[in-house]
Amino acid sequence: MKAFYILIISLVFAKAPVNAQEFQQDVLSFREYLGYVKKYHPLVSRANLEIDKAQAGLMEARGGFDPKIEVDFDKKQFKDKEYYSILNSSFKIPTWYGIEIKAAFDNSEGIYVNPQNTTPNQGLTSLGVTVPVGQGLFINRRMADIRQARLQLQLSESQQRLASLEVLYNASLAYFSWLRHYNEVEMYREYLDYAKVRYNGVLKLIEQGDKPAIDSIETGISVKNRELGLENAILKLNKARLELANYLWINGTPVEPAENLKPEINLMESIPEVLNTARSGNPEEIIAGHPKLKMLETKIEMLNIERKLKANYLLPKIDLGYYYLSEPSQFDSFRTEDYKIGLNFSFPIFLRKERGALKLAKLKLQDTQYELLQERLQIKNKIDAQITELTSLKKQSGLINNLVDDYRKMLEAEERLFSFGESSIFIINSRENNLISAMIQQISLENSFLISNADLFRVMAVNAAP
């Protein structure tokens, strides 16, 4: 049975059916692993909700321009007398520039109706507009809410991208840790086998009288050291596998990887392509499309809208209204002398509240502009620093590879000398210890190179390859 098929059997909580056809291999490649994280991980799905929230906010803001029907009916009957019966109904249509169109029908009757509310027997219809000629004409709260809600949608897209990126980054670190400890386990297993073969060979030579008995102690110590190293490496591998399981989800179900599932071994060659870090050669293009900078630019636009709105509050509030009046049966015969007009005016004398709000809006805008400048510089420097680190780690990796080859050649030469009786177990163990130390350093440097690529991926905030 394939290893990843076993992975499906070992579900922690069976919440949803899992398609076993998706998993039919012994090796879980890094590209495929990131694909599952992007598709199924709940934190990535949660990040996508930010866009849904912004769309809901935009719908709410557009509701400020919804037409509205209003009906107000008030009637009083006492001791067989109809004191009054007052009906006020209207249909309002708000428009973009603060102008409000209103159609109304009023009907009032009774012996105690206020004379100004008196209407003809059939009632009274009206049609007109209210126009703000001061505050609220070119920008008002409804207009600002719509514009800011549209910008919030852009802001949420950048936030969603950054949140998903953080999940992919942490998932990558978990995979690299799994790969590192897997390589260490494989190395200790290999050299444990060598130590056991050497130990059995030395026992035979001792039986034949070709080697002293003390050599069995020396080779036995080597076997025990390899067993101890292997057990410690297996413990670390199991912990790394459980950490990896935090990011493996299928159809809403957490999945625990099988013990015999293997990571991708030659990841150093493909990692720049998978994480898209090969694009680092054009930092200006990366900075221009960076989601964190896009977020700050969007915030600046939103704050600028707020600044304009606060500045508009410095204007006097002047609302002009004109309504054409007519009886329902005579509405088609236009009479210019039948109308109702109104003027509303208000203006604070000192404007302290309005001037203070405007100053705060300007300071917030200026603060965010400074933050954008600093963030742009920091991102550029982080990209340059990460590229420098990757270059150095690649050079160190080449050096350690040569060093491992040299240690391996020294060990092989020492084993040949031992077969001729010209060396000792002590020297062979010393050579092998040096080789193992170099290989552990080699694995560590490979892990550092992979993490550095992930750090560059995080700083660049680019999309991982599909």
WOZIVEN-V959856 format. One line per field, one symbol per residue. ss: DSSP state (~ for helix, > for strand, _ for the rest). psi: psi as a letter, one per 30 degrees, with the letter a starting at -180 (. if undefined). burial: # if it has 9 or more other ideal C-beta (glycine too) atoms within 8 Angstrom, else .. A space follows every 10 residues. Layout:
# WOZIVEN-V959856
ss = ???
psi = ???
burial = ???
This chain:
# WOZIVEN-V959856
ss = __~~~~~~~_ >________~ ~~____>>_~ ~~~~~~~~~~ _~~~~~~~~~ ~~~~~~~~~~ ~~~~~__>>> >>>>>>>>__ >>>>>>>>>> >>>>_____> >>>>>>>>>_ ____~~~___ ___>>>>>>> >>________ ~~~~~~~~~~ ~~~~~~~~~~ ~~~~~~~~~~ ~~~~~~~~~~ ~~~~~~~~~~ ~~~~~~~~~~ ~~~~~~~___ ___~~~~~~~ ~~~~~~~~~~ ~~~~~~~~~~ ~~~~~___>> __>>>_____ _>>___~~~~ ~~~~__~~~~ ~_~~~~~~__ ~~~~~~~~~~ ~~~~~~~~~~ ~~____>>>> >>>>>>_~~~ ________>> >>>>>>____ _~~~~~~~~~ ~~~~~~~~~~ ~~~~~~~~~~ ~~~~~~~~~~ ~~~~~~~~~~ ~~~~~~~~~~ ~~~~~~~~~_ ____~~~~~~ ~~~~~~~~~~ ~~~~~~~~~~ ~~~~~~~~~~ ______
psi = kkefeeeeeh kekjflkkjf ffjhlfkjle eeeeeeeeef keeeeeeffe eeeeeeeeee efffgklkkk kjkkkkkkhg kjeljkkjkl jkjklehfkk kkklkkjkll fhkkefgkll efaklkkalk kjfckgefkl eeeeeeeeee eeeeeeeeee eeeeeeeeee eeeeeeeeee feeeeeeeee feeeeeeeee eeeeeeefgf llfffeeeee eeeeeeeeee eeeeeeeeee eeeeffgjkj hgkkkkkleg kklkeifeef eeeeggffff fieeeeeegk eeeeeeeeee eeeeeeeeee effflljjkk kkkkkllefg ffjkjffjlk llkkkkjkef heeeeeeeee eeeeeeeeee eeeeeeeeee eeeeeeeeee eeeeeeeeee eeeeeeeeee eeeeeeeeff ggaleeeeee eeeeeeeeee eeeeeeeeee eeeeeeeeef hlklk.
burial = .#######.# #......#.. ..#....#.# #.######.# #..##.##.# #.###.##.. ##.##....# .....#.... .######### ##.##..### ########## ..#...#.#. ..####.### ##.####.## .######### ########## ########## ########## #####.###. ##.###.##. .##.##.... ....##.### ###.###.## ..##.##.## #####.#### #.######.. ####..##.# ##.####.## ..#..##..# ########## ########## .##...#### ########.. ........## .......... ...##.##.# ##.##..##. ##..##..## .###.##.## ..##.##..# #.##..##.# #..##.##.. ..#.#.###. ##.###.### ########## ########## ##.#..
